Amino acid sequence: MLGESLAKVRSMVGELTITGEPDGADVTVNGQSVGKLPLAGPLHLGKGEIEVELRAPGYEHASKTVSLAGGTPESVSIVLARTSPPPDRPVATVATAPPSVRAADAASTAAPAATTIIAPAQGTEPVSGTPSSALRPVAWVAGGVGVAGLAFGVIETLVMTDKQNAFNNHTAPSPTPTDPNRRLPDCTTANLTTDCSQLRDSYQSARTLAIIGYVAGAALTATSAVLFVLSRPSPETRVGLTAACVPTLDTPGVSCLLRF
């Protein structure tokens, strides 16, 4: 039962290695950003059709579709081509103004009537949505089955305890002249009656099922935890922290906004 559950989980997950050029190109998988080239390592994704797309400034974007099978590694490589400039594009020229004009412009912009400054905090990352990995549904399924297995083990433990008590407390009539209603335990003897044999078999069956439930539940719960760790977003797509400050116009002071 445990082996079948683990094999089923492995058959739903594949490993995809993405390479290409140029370095720094944005990589998206099924429309979700997973980082920039070169990636830190292979991606663990649910099996099926996987669309990989690369985008980079100054290059034509390109995409490929890969059929990912569960339990086997796959690789895809995409090399972007540079975009050619449109024909007859005018060449921009930079004209240098005379020193007197530059001085006049600097004087006119030195003290504006109202100045707005927006400064992101240093060392923070841009805020972006966290992509939902294809491994997350598999992790939820494995976790749910694991919890169900642990609950099944608890139920069978209760059944096992009940059968054990019934076996130990089972009695049979053993009257005497002084006590015609006398009864004695009969399941503790070497020769078990039919009722005692049934109670013993029920106890052993419940104990076996409880062990299977505990082992399978623990294994699937651990597998779910591992899949949740693997499905976390990469550092490139993790939500960051941004701060912005602007001077107030009506009263002296500064107004700041913290976004995370």
C-alpha positions in Angstrom: 0.0 0.0 0.0 2.9 2.4 0.9 4.8 1.5 -2.2 1.8 2.0 -4.5 1.2 5.4 -3.0 4.8 6.6 -3.4 4.9 5.3 -6.9 1.7 7.1 -7.8 3.2 10.4 -6.4 6.5 9.9 -8.3 4.6 9.2 -11.6 2.9 12.6 -11.4 6.1 14.6 -11.1 8.8 15.2 -13.7 12.1 17.0 -13.8 12.8 19.7 -16.5 16.2 21.3 -17.1 16.0 24.7 -19.0 19.1 26.1 -20.7 19.6 28.7 -23.4 20.9 32.2 -24.3 21.3 35.0 -23.5 22.1 35.0 -19.8 19.6 37.1 -17.8 16.6 36.2 -20.1 13.3 35.9 -18.3 12.0 32.3 -18.2 8.3 31.5 -17.9 6.7 28.1 -17.6 3.0 27.8 -18.6 2.7 31.6 -18.2 4.4 31.7 -14.8 7.8 33.3 -14.2 10.4 30.9 -12.7 13.5 33.1 -12.8 16.3 34.2 -15.2 18.9 32.3 -17.1 20.9 30.5 -15.9 18.5 28.8 -13.5 19.8 27.4 -10.3 18.8 23.8 -11.2 16.1 21.7 -12.8 12.4 22.4 -12.1 10.1 19.8 -10.6 6.7 20.0 -12.4 3.6 18.0 -12.8 3.5 15.8 -15.9 1.9 16.9 -19.1 2.4 19.6 -21.8 4.8 22.3 -20.5 5.3 25.5 -22.5 8.6 27.2 -21.9 9.1 30.8 -23.1 12.2 33.1 -23.0 12.2 36.9 -23.3 15.0 39.4 -23.2 15.4 43.1 -24.2 16.9 43.3 -27.7 16.0 39.7 -28.6 13.0 38.1 -30.2 11.1 36.0 -27.7 10.7 32.3 -28.4 8.9 29.4 -26.9 8.9 25.6 -27.0 6.4 23.0 -25.8 7.7 19.9 -24.0 5.8 16.8 -23.1 6.9 16.0 -19.6 6.5 12.5 -18.3 6.3 11.7 -14.6 9.4 10.2 -13.0 11.8 10.9 -15.9 14.1 14.0 -16.5 13.7 16.1 -19.6 15.6 19.1 -20.9 14.9 22.0 -23.3 17.3 24.6 -24.8 16.2 27.9 -26.4 18.6 30.4 -28.0 17.1 33.8 -28.7 17.9 35.7 -31.9 18.7 39.4 -31.8 16.1 41.8 -33.1 17.2 43.6 -36.3 16.6 47.4 -36.5 13.8 48.5 -38.9 15.0 49.7 -42.3 15.7 53.4 -42.8 15.6 54.1 -39.1 16.9 57.6 -38.5 20.0 57.9 -36.4 19.5 60.0 -33.2 22.0 62.8 -32.8 22.8 64.7 -29.6 23.3 68.4 -29.9 25.3 70.2 -27.3 23.8 73.5 -26.2 26.1 76.5 -25.7 27.3 77.1 -22.1 25.1 80.2 -21.7 22.0 78.2 -22.5 22.9 75.3 -20.3 23.5 77.7 -17.4 20.1 79.4 -17.9 18.4 76.0 -18.0 20.1 74.9 -14.8 19.1 78.1 -13.0 15.4 77.6 -14.1 15.3 74.1 -12.8 17.3 74.5 -9.6 14.3 75.4 -7.4 10.9 74.0 -8.6 7.7 75.1 -6.9 6.9 71.6 -5.9 9.2 68.6 -5.9 8.0 65.0 -5.7 10.6 62.3 -4.9 9.9 58.6 -5.0 12.8 56.5 -3.8 12.5 52.7 -3.5 14.3 51.3 -0.5 17.8 49.9 -1.3 18.2 46.2 -1.3 14.5 45.4 -1.8 13.0 43.4 -4.6 10.1 44.4 -6.8 6.7 43.2 -5.7 5.4 40.5 -7.9 2.9 37.7 -7.7 4.1 34.4 -6.4 3.5 31.7 -9.1 1.5 28.7 -8.2 3.7 25.7 -8.9 2.3 22.6 -10.6 3.6 20.6 -7.7 1.3 22.3 -5.2 -1.9 20.2 -6.1 0.2 17.0 -5.9 1.4 18.1 -2.4 -2.1 18.8 -1.2 -3.3 15.3 -2.5 -0.4 13.6 -0.8 -1.0 15.5 2.4 -4.7 14.7 2.4 -4.1 11.0 1.8 -1.4 11.0 4.5 -3.8 12.5 7.1 -6.4 10.0 6.1 -3.9 7.2 6.6 -3.0 8.4 10.1 -6.7 8.7 11.0 -7.3 5.2 9.7 -4.5 4.0 12.0 -6.0 5.6 15.0 -9.4 4.0 14.3 -7.9 0.6 13.9 -6.0 1.1 17.1 -9.2 1.6 18.9 -10.7 -1.5 17.3 -7.6 -3.5 18.3 -7.9 -2.4 21.9 -11.6 -3.3 22.0 -10.9 -6.8 20.6 -8.1 -7.3 23.1 -10.3 -6.4 26.0 -13.1 -8.6 24.7 -10.6 -11.5 24.3 -9.3 -11.1 27.9 -12.7 -10.7 29.5 -14.5 -13.5 27.6 -16.1 -16.1 29.9 -17.8 -19.4 29.6 -20.3 -21.1 32.0 -18.6 -23.2 34.7 -21.3 -23.9 37.4 -20.7 -25.5 40.7 -23.2 -27.0 43.2 -22.7 -23.9 45.4 -22.8 -21.4 42.5 -24.9 -22.5 39.5 -24.3 -19.2 37.7 -20.5 -19.4 38.0 -18.4 -18.3 34.8 -14.7 -18.5 34.1 -12.4 -16.9 31.5 -12.0 -19.3 28.6 -9.8 -17.4 26.1 -6.7 -17.8 28.2 -6.5 -21.5 27.8 -4.5 -23.5 25.3 -7.6 -24.8 23.4 -9.5 -21.7 22.2 -13.2 -21.9 21.5 -14.7 -20.6 18.2 -15.6 -17.3 19.8 -12.1 -16.8 21.2 -10.5 -17.6 17.9 -12.6 -15.0 16.1 -11.7 -12.4 18.7 -8.0 -13.2 18.3 -8.2 -13.0 14.5 -10.0 -9.7 14.7 -7.4 -8.3 17.1 -4.5 -9.3 14.8 -6.2 -8.0 11.7 -6.9 -4.6 13.4 -3.3 -4.4 14.6 -1.9 -5.0 11.1 -4.2 -2.4 9.6 -3.2 0.1 12.2 0.5 -0.4 11.4 -0.2 0.0 7.7 -2.2 3.2 8.3 0.5 4.8 10.5 3.4 3.9 8.1 1.5 5.0 4.9 0.2 8.2 6.6 3.6 9.2 7.9 5.3 8.5 4.5 2.7 10.5 2.5 2.8 13.3 5.0 6.6 13.6 4.7 6.2 13.4 0.9 3.7 16.2 1.0 6.1 18.4 3.0 8.9 17.8 0.5 6.7 18.7 -2.4 5.6 21.9 -0.7 9.3 22.8 -0.2 10.0 22.1 -3.9 7.0 24.1 -5.0 8.1 27.3 -3.3 8.7 30.3 -5.6 12.3 31.0 -6.7 14.1 34.0 -5.2 13.6 35.9 -8.4 9.8 35.8 -8.0 9.5 36.2 -4.3 7.6 39.1 -3.0 9.9 42.0 -1.9 9.6 45.2 0.0 9.3 48.7 -1.4 9.3 52.1 0.3 8.5 55.5 -1.2 8.6 59.0 0.3 7.3 62.4 -1.0 7.4 65.9 0.5 4.1 67.3 1.6 2.9 70.5 0.0 0.5 71.9 2.5 2.7 71.5 5.6 6.4 71.0 6.1 7.3 67.3 6.3 7.6 64.1 4.3 5.0 61.4 3.7 6.2 57.8 3.3 4.6 54.6 2.1 5.8 51.1 2.9 4.6 48.3 0.6 5.3 44.6 1.2 
